[in-house]
Amino acid sequence: MDQVAVPGRKKTLYFVTWLVALLATGGINPVTALSLPLFPAGLAVAFDGASYGAFSVGAIVVGWILYLVHGVAILRTRSGTLFWVLYAVFVAALLVNMHGCQRDLTNAAHIH
């Protein structure tokens, strides 16, 4: 039996990855932690190239829905190979999202 097929191990890996991504994005800073509900806007910033459209309610809701659907797929899969493929896509999305968040925070820091 594939070790990752054990539901507890998949959940642990999935949620620890989320925790690391959120903390790395700025979850330790109390001011930045307040903006964590806006986290999916980082995906829009990364793909759109401009932050002004990223913070629309629609973009944020769609981002959370994508993460939710993808998370359910990751946690429900029984195939070890499919799990790792979905997990790799998840990690890539988080990295792109984190980059978008950092880029937006950098741009916001230059506002006078």
Residue frames relative to the residue before (quaternion, step in Angstrom):
aa qw qx qy qz dx dy dz
M 1.0000 0.0000 0.0000 0.0000 0.00 0.00 0.00
D 0.4868 -0.6692 0.4853 0.2822 3.53 -0.95 0.92
Q 0.5099 -0.6884 0.4279 0.2882 3.60 -0.76 1.03
V 0.6846 0.4887 -0.3005 0.4495 3.58 0.97 -0.79
A 0.5591 0.6136 -0.3913 0.3973 3.60 1.21 -0.33
V 0.5197 0.6085 -0.4246 0.4236 3.59 1.24 -0.23
P 0.4813 -0.7206 0.4072 0.2885 3.62 -0.48 1.17
G 0.6469 0.5330 -0.3341 0.4310 3.63 0.91 -0.78
R 0.6583 0.5023 -0.3112 0.4663 3.57 1.00 -0.75
K 0.6347 0.5145 -0.3317 0.4716 3.59 1.01 -0.77
K 0.6640 0.5057 -0.3087 0.4562 3.58 0.87 -0.92
T 0.6500 0.5176 -0.3202 0.4551 3.57 0.91 -0.90
L 0.6759 0.4873 -0.2960 0.4670 3.58 0.82 -0.97
Y 0.6573 0.5231 -0.3062 0.4479 3.58 0.92 -0.91
F 0.7444 0.4177 -0.2412 0.4618 3.59 0.73 -1.03
V 0.6058 0.5213 -0.3605 0.4809 3.61 1.09 -0.55
T 0.6249 0.5285 -0.3381 0.4646 3.60 1.02 -0.73
W 0.6267 0.5204 -0.3261 0.4798 3.60 1.01 -0.81
L 0.6657 0.5187 -0.3035 0.4424 3.57 0.85 -0.99
V 0.6601 0.5007 -0.3071 0.4683 3.58 0.89 -0.91
A 0.6606 0.5092 -0.3132 0.4541 3.59 0.91 -0.88
L 0.6893 0.4778 -0.2905 0.4605 3.59 0.87 -0.89
L 0.6579 0.4899 -0.3123 0.4793 3.58 0.99 -0.77
A 0.6601 0.5044 -0.3092 0.4629 3.58 1.00 -0.78
T 0.6487 0.5174 -0.3164 0.4598 3.57 1.15 -0.56
G 0.7004 -0.4646 0.2701 0.4697 3.57 1.18 -0.29
G 0.3379 0.7851 -0.4619 0.2368 3.54 1.22 0.37
I 0.5788 0.5792 -0.3846 0.4261 3.61 1.20 -0.26
N 0.6525 0.4881 -0.2999 0.4961 3.57 1.09 -0.71
P 0.4573 -0.7198 0.4406 0.2804 3.64 -0.58 1.09
V 0.6415 0.5140 -0.3361 0.4597 3.60 1.01 -0.71
T 0.6832 0.4660 -0.2809 0.4870 3.57 0.92 -0.89
A 0.5954 0.5808 -0.3634 0.4197 3.59 1.05 -0.70
L 0.6100 0.5610 -0.3510 0.4358 3.59 1.09 -0.61
S 0.6995 0.4585 -0.2712 0.4764 3.57 1.15 -0.52
L 0.3910 0.7500 -0.4703 0.2517 3.64 1.20 0.03
P 0.5907 0.5503 -0.4024 0.4316 3.67 1.01 -0.46
L 0.6550 0.5011 -0.3027 0.4778 3.59 1.23 -0.42
F 0.3015 0.8216 -0.4541 0.1671 3.58 1.33 -0.08
P 0.6874 0.4846 -0.3306 0.4283 3.69 0.75 -0.82
A 0.4954 0.6429 -0.4434 0.3803 3.60 1.19 -0.24
G 0.5511 0.6192 -0.3872 0.4037 3.59 1.16 -0.47
L 0.6105 0.5333 -0.3519 0.4681 3.59 1.10 -0.64
A 0.6667 0.4962 -0.3024 0.4667 3.57 0.92 -0.90
V 0.6323 0.5220 -0.3322 0.4662 3.59 1.00 -0.80
A 0.6686 0.5130 -0.3055 0.4432 3.58 0.91 -0.91
F 0.7509 0.3912 -0.2207 0.4842 3.60 0.96 -0.81
D 0.6891 0.4854 -0.2763 0.4617 3.57 1.06 -0.76
G 0.3597 -0.7496 0.4807 0.2786 3.56 1.03 -0.75
A 0.7500 0.2460 -0.1729 0.5891 3.58 1.26 -0.18
S 0.4243 -0.7443 0.4581 0.2368 3.55 -0.88 0.86
Y 0.5289 0.6760 -0.4137 0.3036 3.60 1.13 -0.44
G 0.7292 0.4017 -0.2513 0.4937 3.64 0.99 -0.65
A 0.5551 0.6593 -0.3719 0.3449 3.54 1.25 -0.41
F 0.7296 0.4472 -0.2468 0.4547 3.55 1.05 -0.67
S 0.3551 0.7013 -0.5345 0.3104 3.57 1.14 0.49
V 0.6060 -0.5696 0.4087 0.3760 3.55 -1.10 0.67
G 0.6340 0.5569 -0.3296 0.4235 3.57 0.99 -0.81
A 0.6686 0.4982 -0.3030 0.4615 3.58 0.90 -0.92
I 0.6676 0.4966 -0.3024 0.4651 3.58 0.97 -0.83
V 0.6612 0.4992 -0.3082 0.4675 3.60 0.92 -0.88
V 0.6464 0.5044 -0.3204 0.4744 3.59 0.93 -0.86
G 0.6364 0.5349 -0.3288 0.4480 3.60 0.97 -0.80
W 0.6759 0.4755 -0.2947 0.4798 3.58 0.90 -0.90
I 0.6299 0.5241 -0.3406 0.4611 3.61 1.01 -0.75
L 0.6403 0.5165 -0.3252 0.4664 3.60 0.97 -0.82
Y 0.6622 0.4882 -0.3105 0.4762 3.58 0.92 -0.86
L 0.6494 0.5217 -0.3196 0.4516 3.61 0.98 -0.80
V 0.6770 0.4821 -0.2943 0.4719 3.60 0.82 -0.96
H 0.6679 0.4921 -0.3025 0.4693 3.56 0.93 -0.88
G 0.6404 0.5293 -0.3207 0.4549 3.59 1.01 -0.78
V 0.6327 0.5115 -0.3293 0.4792 3.58 0.99 -0.80
A 0.6441 0.5163 -0.3250 0.4614 3.60 0.94 -0.84
I 0.6460 0.5191 -0.3211 0.4584 3.59 0.94 -0.85
L 0.7394 0.4392 -0.2386 0.4510 3.56 0.77 -1.03
R 0.6980 0.4690 -0.2810 0.4624 3.62 1.12 -0.49
T 0.5412 0.6415 -0.4172 0.3486 3.60 1.12 -0.43
R 0.2858 -0.7632 0.5592 0.1523 3.54 -1.09 0.76
S 0.6207 0.5373 -0.3308 0.4655 3.55 1.28 -0.29
G 0.4650 -0.6880 0.4883 0.2682 3.55 -0.85 0.97
T 0.6502 0.5201 -0.3126 0.4571 3.57 0.99 -0.86
L 0.6721 0.4820 -0.2957 0.4780 3.58 0.89 -0.92
F 0.5999 0.5553 -0.3613 0.4486 3.57 1.03 -0.73
W 0.7049 0.4694 -0.2831 0.4502 3.61 0.78 -0.98
V 0.6118 0.5262 -0.3512 0.4747 3.60 1.09 -0.63
L 0.6806 0.4743 -0.2851 0.4802 3.59 0.87 -0.96
Y 0.6394 0.5242 -0.3233 0.4603 3.57 1.02 -0.79
A 0.6386 0.5201 -0.3267 0.4636 3.61 0.99 -0.78
V 0.6341 0.5053 -0.3264 0.4859 3.60 1.02 -0.77
F 0.6289 0.5428 -0.3166 0.4579 3.58 1.02 -0.85
V 0.6766 0.4787 -0.2893 0.4789 3.59 0.85 -0.96
A 0.6405 0.5135 -0.3293 0.4665 3.60 0.96 -0.81
A 0.6489 0.5066 -0.3205 0.4686 3.61 0.96 -0.83
L 0.6483 0.5105 -0.3220 0.4641 3.60 0.97 -0.81
L 0.6527 0.5118 -0.3210 0.4572 3.59 0.95 -0.83
V 0.6447 0.4938 -0.3167 0.4901 3.59 0.98 -0.83
N 0.6436 0.5281 -0.3084 0.4602 3.57 0.98 -0.90
M 0.6613 0.5010 -0.3039 0.4684 3.59 0.90 -0.91
H 0.6293 0.5246 -0.3320 0.4675 3.58 1.00 -0.80
G 0.6566 0.5105 -0.3066 0.4629 3.58 0.94 -0.88
C 0.6460 0.5129 -0.3170 0.4681 3.58 1.00 -0.82
Q 0.6664 0.4974 -0.3045 0.4646 3.58 0.89 -0.90
R 0.6376 0.5263 -0.3212 0.4618 3.57 1.00 -0.81
D 0.6744 0.4860 -0.2944 0.4715 3.56 0.96 -0.87
L 0.6432 0.5105 -0.3246 0.4694 3.60 0.99 -0.79
T 0.6262 0.5254 -0.3307 0.4716 3.58 1.05 -0.73
N 0.6544 0.5005 -0.3100 0.4745 3.58 0.96 -0.87
A 0.6594 0.5105 -0.3098 0.4567 3.59 0.95 -0.84
A 0.6268 0.5534 -0.3371 0.4326 3.60 1.07 -0.69
H 0.6925 0.4745 -0.2798 0.4658 3.58 1.16 -0.50
I 0.4790 0.6435 -0.4535 0.3883 3.59 1.24 0.14
H 0.1189 -0.8032 0.5818 0.0481 3.57 -0.81 0.97
